[in-house]
Amino acid sequence: MCQILKPGFHICRRLGDGIILELEFALIEMQSHCYPRRRFLNDYVALHLLNALTLLRVLEVCFHNFLEHYAQTVQFLSCPHLDFSHLEYTSLQGYLRQDFLTSLSLHGVLYYNYRDSCEGISVKSNAADKDIGRYIAESAESYVASDGKRLRVINLNTAASIANSQGISANEVETIALKQGIIPCRYLRNIGTIGVDGQIKLLQSAVAVVGAGGLGSTVIELLARQGVGHLIIIDNDCFTEQNLNRQVMSTEGNLGEYKVMVAARRVGKINSATTVTTFQKRLSRQNAQKLLSGARVVVDGLDNLPSRLAVEHACRQLAIPYVYASIAGFSGQLMTIFPEDVGLSSLYGLSSNTVPEQGIEIRIGNPPATVAMIAALQVQEVVKIITGVGGPVRNQVILVDARECAIDRIQLRR
């Protein structure tokens, strides 16, 4: 099932390098209800939006066999690219991103992701749109860094206040601020490494994490703190007692809860600018492309080889980089696989029939320090891919032996 935090109805948003058009429809029983607190569009347009909601609900009921668990990705009509992150469209975003569901129980969510070629609604800018940048600039504070450099910054409370007053997301506020050279305080320790442009790229990117257990939960935590704008989390498992030693999101109090739901709550507490989409299902060759299609990068948090091969295959089909990793005992290995690179077959052979379900980790275990060490390297690969700062580990595998404090790099060939 596809779960989306802050359910409502919004369109016009940029994710990663592609332009996408998202529509999130809140469905209550057999009717759709929309209660905007602010009005930016005339009643005629608003009426048509509500009619579209109702029509789509009827279509969902009629074609439920084609919409798996209320989640479906489809290709939209071909049309010129539009930059929906531009301020010209902020009023429409503000109107549609309100919290429409204040006292109604959520029945289900339809999530459509129209990627790369899409059709948008042209909305004329108004004074409120043009004022957003000015509000941010006027709210910025002066900050002296440890090297003596004076910076303009915006704190978390101020950013949240602007987002609420203007009807836009925290992500949009942070992006607009960074484009003006104003740094959100939460990212001050990022900027020296990846720069302002790098932070903007992270905020505008979507990263899929397949598996929210040992590696995956640490990766999710670090990506949220790094400032990735959209996390897609895929896992069908619940926390158990044997997860407590290494899975950072597991606690004695949430045993039995689904990992994706715990992860979504955790990200919400860490970074309000990060959108979370969760899929409470097991990834397979049959559904992999559908689940991963909105991502800029895919990160491996899996615990079995067949699923990793399925992810690699889907990433090649979708032309998405795949950050692979696995651990056992004191050791771990890591490689980043671009569509044109050598891949897992160079490690495990060409025949999927001979690949074991799991490796030596079932005998020697998964200590927490090894998990954290390899997951941190995975996150660094993601950051390098998205920001362009540094080179990812391609066509080679990194072997880390924590017991001997040794790191080896092995070149791979087809």
C-alpha positions in Angstrom: 0.0 0.0 0.0 1.2 3.5 -0.8 1.2 5.8 2.3 1.8 9.5 1.9 2.3 11.8 4.8 0.3 15.0 5.0 -2.5 13.7 2.7 -4.2 16.3 0.5 -4.3 17.5 -3.1 -1.4 19.2 -4.7 0.2 19.5 -8.1 3.2 21.3 -9.7 6.4 20.2 -8.1 10.0 19.4 -9.2 11.7 16.3 -8.1 15.3 15.6 -9.0 16.4 16.3 -12.5 13.0 15.5 -14.1 10.0 17.7 -14.1 7.0 15.9 -12.6 3.4 16.7 -11.9 2.1 15.1 -8.7 -1.6 14.8 -7.8 -2.4 13.6 -4.3 -6.1 13.0 -3.9 -7.6 12.5 -0.4 -10.5 10.1 -0.7 -13.1 9.9 2.1 -15.4 6.9 1.7 -17.2 7.4 -1.6 -16.9 11.2 -1.8 -14.0 13.7 -2.1 -14.0 16.7 0.2 -11.8 19.8 -0.2 -11.8 22.6 2.3 -9.1 25.2 1.4 -8.3 27.7 4.1 -7.0 30.2 1.5 -8.3 31.1 -1.9 -5.9 31.8 -4.8 -8.0 30.5 -7.7 -11.5 31.7 -8.8 -14.5 29.6 -8.0 -14.8 28.3 -11.6 -11.4 26.7 -11.5 -11.9 25.4 -8.0 -15.2 23.8 -9.1 -13.5 22.0 -11.9 -10.7 20.7 -9.6 -13.4 19.3 -7.3 -15.1 17.7 -10.3 -11.8 16.1 -11.3 -11.5 14.7 -7.8 -14.9 13.1 -7.9 -14.4 11.7 -11.4 -11.0 10.2 -10.5 -12.6 8.5 -7.4 -15.3 6.9 -9.7 -12.6 5.8 -12.1 -10.6 4.3 -9.2 -13.6 2.2 -8.2 -14.3 1.1 -11.8 -10.7 0.1 -12.5 -9.6 -1.1 -9.1 -8.0 -4.2 -10.6 -5.5 -1.9 -12.4 -4.7 0.3 -9.4 -2.7 -1.9 -7.0 -3.2 -0.8 -3.4 -4.2 2.8 -4.4 -0.8 3.4 -6.0 -0.1 3.7 -9.7 2.5 5.4 -11.8 1.4 6.5 -15.3 2.9 8.4 -18.2 1.1 11.6 -19.0 0.6 13.5 -22.2 3.7 14.7 -24.0 4.2 18.4 -23.8 7.0 21.0 -23.4 8.9 20.9 -20.1 7.7 23.4 -17.5 9.6 24.5 -14.4 7.0 24.1 -11.6 9.4 25.2 -8.9 9.3 28.7 -10.4 7.6 31.4 -8.4 5.1 31.9 -11.2 3.4 28.8 -9.9 3.6 29.3 -6.2 0.0 30.6 -5.9 -1.3 27.4 -7.3 0.9 25.4 -5.1 -0.2 27.4 -2.1 -3.9 26.8 -2.9 -3.5 23.1 -3.5 -1.1 22.3 -0.6 -3.4 23.3 2.2 -4.4 20.7 4.8 -7.8 20.0 3.5 -8.6 17.1 5.8 -8.9 18.6 9.3 -11.5 16.4 11.0 -12.2 13.7 8.4 -10.9 10.2 8.5 -8.7 9.2 5.6 -10.1 6.3 3.5 -7.3 6.0 1.0 -4.8 7.9 -1.1 -4.2 7.8 -4.8 -0.7 8.8 -5.9 0.0 9.6 -9.5 3.5 10.5 -10.6 3.6 12.2 -14.0 7.3 12.3 -14.8 9.5 14.0 -17.4 6.8 15.0 -19.9 3.8 16.6 -18.4 1.0 19.2 -18.7 0.7 22.0 -16.3 -1.7 24.7 -15.5 -0.5 28.3 -16.2 -1.3 30.6 -13.3 -0.5 34.3 -13.3 1.7 35.5 -10.5 0.4 37.9 -8.0 1.9 40.1 -5.3 1.9 37.3 -2.8 4.0 35.1 -5.0 6.6 37.8 -5.6 6.7 38.6 -1.9 7.9 35.1 -0.8 11.5 35.8 -1.7 11.3 39.2 0.0 9.8 37.7 3.2 12.7 35.3 3.3 15.3 38.0 2.7 13.8 40.2 5.4 13.7 37.4 7.9 17.3 36.3 7.3 19.8 36.8 10.1 23.5 37.4 10.2 25.7 34.5 11.2 29.5 34.5 11.7 31.0 31.1 10.8 33.9 29.6 12.7 36.3 30.8 9.9 35.1 34.3 10.4 33.0 34.4 7.2 29.7 36.3 7.6 26.7 34.4 6.3 22.9 35.1 5.9 20.9 32.3 7.5 17.3 31.5 8.3 16.3 29.4 11.3 13.8 26.6 11.5 11.0 28.5 13.2 11.1 31.4 10.7 11.1 29.0 7.7 8.1 27.2 9.1 6.3 30.4 9.8 6.8 31.6 6.2 5.7 28.2 4.8 2.5 28.4 6.8 1.7 32.0 6.0 2.4 31.6 2.3 0.8 28.2 1.9 3.9 26.5 0.6 6.1 23.7 1.8 9.2 23.9 4.0 11.1 22.4 1.1 10.1 25.3 -1.1 11.0 27.9 1.5 14.5 26.3 1.9 15.0 26.1 -1.8 14.1 29.7 -2.4 16.3 30.8 0.5 19.3 28.9 -0.8 18.8 30.4 -4.3 19.2 33.8 -2.7 22.3 32.7 -0.8 20.4 32.4 2.5 21.3 29.2 4.2 18.9 27.3 6.5 20.7 26.9 9.8 20.1 23.1 9.7 22.4 22.9 6.6 25.2 25.1 7.8 27.5 22.1 8.4 26.7 20.7 4.9 27.5 23.8 2.8 31.2 23.7 3.3 31.4 20.3 1.7 28.7 20.3 -1.0 28.1 24.0 -1.5 24.8 25.9 -1.8 24.1 24.4 -5.3 24.7 20.9 -3.9 22.2 21.5 -1.1 19.6 22.7 -3.6 20.1 19.6 -5.8 19.5 17.4 -2.7 16.3 19.2 -1.8 15.0 18.8 -5.3 15.9 15.1 -5.5 14.1 11.8 -4.7 15.9 8.8 -3.4 14.5 5.3 -3.0 15.6 3.1 -0.1 14.7 -0.5 -0.6 14.6 -2.1 2.8 14.2 -0.2 6.0 16.1 -2.6 8.3 19.8 -2.5 9.3 21.4 -0.6 6.4 18.2 1.0 5.2 17.1 2.6 8.5 20.5 4.2 9.0 20.6 5.4 5.3 17.1 6.9 5.8 18.1 8.7 8.9 21.2 10.2 7.3 19.6 11.2 4.0 16.9 13.1 6.0 19.5 14.9 7.9 21.5 15.6 4.7 18.4 17.3 3.3 17.2 15.0 0.5 13.8 16.4 -0.5 11.9 13.1 -1.2 12.4 9.7 0.3 10.7 6.6 -1.2 10.8 3.8 1.4 10.0 0.2 0.4 9.6 -2.6 3.0 7.0 -5.1 4.0 8.4 -6.2 7.3 7.8 -5.4 11.0 10.3 -4.8 13.8 11.2 -7.8 15.9 13.5 -8.3 18.9 16.5 -9.5 16.9 16.4 -6.1 15.0 17.2 -4.2 18.2 21.0 -4.7 18.0 21.5 -2.8 14.7 18.4 -1.3 13.2 18.5 2.3 14.5 14.7 2.9 14.2 13.8 -0.1 16.2 13.0 0.3 19.9 11.5 -1.9 22.6 8.3 0.2 22.2 7.7 -0.3 18.5 8.2 -4.0 18.1 5.6 -5.4 15.8 5.1 -2.1 13.9 5.8 -1.9 10.2 9.2 -0.5 9.5 8.0 1.9 6.8 5.6 3.6 9.1 8.1 4.0 11.9 10.6 5.3 9.3 8.1 7.8 8.0 7.4 9.2 11.5 11.1 9.4 12.2 11.8 11.4 9.1 9.0 13.7 9.9 10.6 14.5 13.2 14.0 15.0 11.7 13.3 17.2 8.6 10.0 18.8 7.8 11.3 19.6 4.3 11.6 15.9 3.4 8.5 14.3 1.8 8.1 10.6 2.5 6.4 8.1 0.3 6.2 4.5 1.7 5.3 1.2 0.1 4.4 -1.5 2.5 5.2 -4.3 0.2 8.0 -6.6 -0.9 9.9 -5.6 -4.0 10.0 -8.1 -6.8 10.9 -8.2 -10.5 7.2 -7.7 -11.2 6.7 -4.5 -9.3 10.3 -3.1 -9.1 10.1 -0.6 -11.9 6.7 0.7 -10.7 8.0 1.3 -7.2 11.3 2.8 -8.2 10.2 4.9 -11.2 10.2 8.3 -9.3 13.7 8.0 -7.9 16.9 9.8 -8.9 19.0 7.2 -7.0 18.2 3.8 -5.4 19.9 2.6 -2.3 20.2 -1.1 -1.2 18.9 -1.9 2.3 18.1 -5.5 1.4 19.0 -8.7 3.1 18.8 -11.2 0.2 20.5 -11.6 -3.1 17.5 -12.3 -5.4 15.9 -9.0 -4.4 19.1 -7.2 -5.1 19.2 -8.6 -8.6 15.6 -7.5 -9.1 16.6 -4.0 -8.0 19.6 -3.9 -10.3 17.6 -5.1 -13.3 14.9 -2.4 -12.7 17.5 0.3 -12.2 19.1 -0.6 -15.5 15.7 -0.4 -17.2 14.9 3.0 -15.6 18.5 4.3 -16.1 18.9 5.0 -12.4 22.1 4.6 -10.4 22.0 1.8 -7.8 24.1 1.9 -4.6 24.6 -1.7 -3.6 26.0 -2.8 -0.2 26.0 -5.8 2.1 27.6 -6.7 5.4 28.6 -9.7 7.5 30.4 -9.7 10.8 33.2 -7.1 10.8 33.1 -6.8 7.0 31.1 -5.0 4.4 31.2 -4.3 0.7 30.0 -1.5 -1.5 29.7 -0.5 -5.1 27.6 2.0 -7.2 26.2 0.6 -10.4 25.2 2.9 -13.2 23.1 1.4 -16.1 26.1 1.1 -18.3 28.4 -0.3 -15.6 29.4 -3.9 -14.6 27.1 -5.1 -11.9 26.3 -7.8 -9.4 27.0 -10.6 -11.9 30.7 -9.7 -11.6 30.4 -10.7 -7.9 27.8 -13.5 -7.9 27.9 -14.9 -11.4 25.6 -14.7 -14.4 23.0 -17.3 -13.5 20.3 -16.1 -11.1 19.5 -19.8 -10.4 22.8 -20.3 -8.6 22.5 -17.3 -6.4 21.9 -18.2 -2.7 19.1 -16.4 -0.8 21.6 -15.1 1.8 25.3 -15.1 2.5 27.6 -15.7 5.4 25.9 -13.1 7.5 23.3 -15.7 8.6 26.2 -17.4 10.4 28.5 -14.6 11.7 25.8 -12.0 12.2 25.4 -8.2 11.7 27.0 -6.1 14.4 25.7 -2.5 14.7 29.0 -0.8 14.0 29.5 -2.6 10.7 25.9 -1.6 9.7 26.5 2.1 10.5 29.9 2.1 8.8 28.7 0.7 5.4 25.4 2.7 5.5 27.4 5.9 5.9 29.4 5.1 2.8 26.2 4.4 0.9 24.9 7.9 1.8 28.2 9.4 0.7 27.7 7.7 -2.7 24.2 9.2 -3.0 25.4 12.7 -2.1 28.2 12.4 -4.7 25.8 11.2 -7.4 23.3 14.0 -6.8 25.6 16.9 -6.1 28.4 16.0 -8.5 31.0 16.5 -5.7 33.4 13.7 -5.9 33.3 10.5 -7.9 31.1 7.4 -6.9 32.6 3.9 -6.7 31.9 2.6 -10.2 33.1 -0.6 -11.9 34.8 -1.6 -8.7 33.9 -3.0 -5.3 35.1 -1.6 -2.0 35.8 -4.2 0.7 35.9 -3.0 4.3 37.4 -5.1 7.1 36.8 -3.3 10.4 38.6 -6.0 12.5 41.9 -5.2 10.7 41.0 -1.6 9.8 41.6 -2.4 6.2 39.9 -1.1 3.0 40.6 -2.8 -0.4 39.4 -1.7 -3.8 39.0 -4.3 -6.5 38.5 -3.4 -10.1 35.7 -5.3 -11.9 35.4 -6.3 -15.5 32.7 -7.9 -17.6 
